[in-house]
Each structure stands twice: as structure tokens, then as C-alpha cells.
Amino acid sequence: MYLSENETPETGLTPAARAQRTITSLIADMRCTAALLEVELRESLVRAPTEDPAAYNYPVLARSLAKRLENVNATIAALEGAAPAAI
């Protein structure tokens, strides 16, 4: 098998295709992380005295999980924006 000058012998993929595959894999992993965070957030709110984030007795864990979920979703959006550019 002959490889073009842009293909690597390890995978047979071009650098752009390898980058695309890496980004796609990262997005899938981040979506799983987001799903887990959503479940944890819902579970923490089941035991909470209030579901209002502005309330003084809103759980610190719920605030932390919500912020992490927001950051993960922002990362997913950024990676999805970078995915077409990697091709």
C-alpha cells in the first residue's frame, strides 16, 4: 500500500482527518460528561430545600455542578465550531 505525502503510516489518515477524528471523539466524551453532570445536578436538587438559585439556601453543590455544566456546554460549542475548520 502506498501512502500519499500527507498520510501518516500509523493510521493512513491525513493530519486534517486525524484532527477531525480527535475533535469528534472529544465532543462525544464531553457530551457524556454533560449528561452525567445533568443527572448529578437533578439529584442534588431533589434533596435541596429550594430550586431557586437566587435563594440563600440553594445548595453549593448545585451551584458548582450548574457552573461546570455551563462550562462543558461552552467547550462543546467551541469544539463544534472548530470541527469544520479542522477538515
C-alpha positions in Angstrom: 0.0 0.0 0.0 1.3 3.4 -1.0 0.6 6.5 1.1 0.3 9.9 -0.2 2.7 12.5 1.2 0.0 13.8 3.6 -0.9 10.4 5.1 0.8 9.0 8.1 1.9 5.4 8.1 0.4 4.7 11.6 -3.2 5.4 10.6 -3.3 6.2 6.9 -5.1 9.4 7.8 -4.2 12.9 6.7 -3.4 15.3 9.5 -6.7 17.1 8.9 -8.6 13.8 9.1 -6.8 12.8 12.2 -7.6 16.2 13.8 -11.3 15.8 12.8 -11.4 12.4 14.4 -9.8 13.7 17.6 -12.3 16.6 17.8 -15.2 14.3 17.2 -14.1 12.0 19.9 -13.6 14.9 22.3 -17.1 16.2 21.6 -18.6 12.7 22.3 -16.7 12.5 25.6 -17.8 16.0 26.6 -21.4 15.1 25.8 -21.2 12.1 28.1 -19.7 14.4 30.8 -22.5 16.9 30.3 -25.1 14.1 30.7 -23.6 12.9 33.9 -23.4 16.5 35.3 -27.1 17.0 34.5 -28.0 13.8 36.4 -25.9 14.9 39.4 -27.5 18.3 39.3 -31.0 16.9 39.2 -30.1 14.6 42.1 -28.7 17.4 44.2 -31.9 19.4 43.7 -34.1 16.6 44.8 -32.6 16.9 48.3 -32.5 20.7 48.2 -34.7 22.9 50.3 -35.2 25.1 47.2 -34.7 25.0 43.4 -34.2 28.8 43.2 -30.5 29.6 42.5 -31.0 33.1 44.0 -32.1 31.7 47.3 -29.7 31.8 50.2 -30.2 28.1 51.0 -29.6 26.9 47.4 -27.1 24.1 47.6 -23.4 24.9 46.9 -23.1 21.6 45.2 -25.9 22.5 42.8 -24.3 25.9 42.0 -20.9 24.2 41.3 -22.5 21.5 39.1 -24.5 24.1 37.2 -21.4 26.1 36.5 -19.4 23.1 35.4 -22.3 22.0 33.1 -22.3 25.5 31.6 -18.5 25.4 31.0 -18.7 21.9 29.5 -21.5 23.0 27.1 -19.4 26.1 26.2 -16.5 23.8 25.4 -18.7 21.5 23.3 -19.9 24.5 21.3 -16.3 25.7 20.8 -15.2 22.3 19.6 -18.2 22.0 17.3 -17.2 25.3 15.8 -13.6 24.1 15.4 -14.6 20.8 13.8 -15.3 22.1 10.3 -12.1 24.1 10.4 -10.0 21.0 11.0 -11.0 19.5 7.7 
